[in-house]
Amino acid sequence: MAQYDVADRSAIVTGGASGIGLATVRLFAQEGAAVVIGDYSDAGQAVAEELQAQGFRVRFFKVDVSKEEEVIALVQDAVTAYGRLDIMVANAGIGDSAPVGDKTTEEWNRVIGVNLNGVFWCNKYAIQEFRKVGGGVIVNMASILGHVGFNNAPAYCAAKHGIIGMTKTIALDHSKDNIRANCVCPGFILTPLIGSDKDQLDFLTTLHPMGRLGRPEEVAEAVLFLASDASSFITGSSLMVDGGYTAQ
């Protein structure tokens, strides 16, 4: 039986300086992967230095994934540093805060730019590198909100629905290139993205049949599974990590 083995593989994790991305970086590094943390926050440098001090192969590259030229540079940094790219985890994302009738075009474009365009560019330029080495794996961070709607989150929901559709199409178009593409769809996870307001957290907790919010490490385990050969016959899928949210 295949193990969740990513040893000697190189990976990019966008949004890798905090939350789910950070948990994924730590797990991949512990499992032997060489990792590039792609993040807009300079906090990624401190994470990289911490993991380097522990003997792991981790580096930081500052990137705004809403800018195509910066994504190109991110991918090239990984290839230059590690010789090849094997895994792309397109995780970077930002939140949403107003219904369509009240949303500014500027905010709509900002959320779509990071949450959908950024994933497209990460996937596009990873695929070009995967073809050079005979294959690779994409894990895109979608959401339960790629399957259902949610109040005051139209751009976020549109982006996450789009990620799921794009991932399915990548799976169809690029299986011939030995490239697999899947999504992870978390419920509400205890990360900076959902804030720290107790009333809001209590409300979100009630939406999950398991009676709690998820932990970033639980999502990272799902990412590792989809990135590894343990999921070798899985492509075009959405893996729910949602405490039963979408079972209702």
Buried (B, 14 or more C-beta within 10 A) or exposed (E): EEEBBBEEBBBBBBBBBBBBBBBBBBBBBEBEBBBBBBBBBEBBBEBBEEBBEEEBBBBBBBBBBBBBEBBBBBBBBBBEBBEBBBBBBBBBBBBBEBEEEEBEEEBBEBBBBBBBBBBBBBBBBBBEBBBEBEEBBBBBBBBBBBBEEBEBBBBBBBBBBBBBEBBBEBBEEBBEBEBBBBBBBBBBBBBEBBEEEEEEBEEBBEBBEEEEBBBBBBBBBBBBBBBBBBBEEBBBBBBBBBBEBBEE
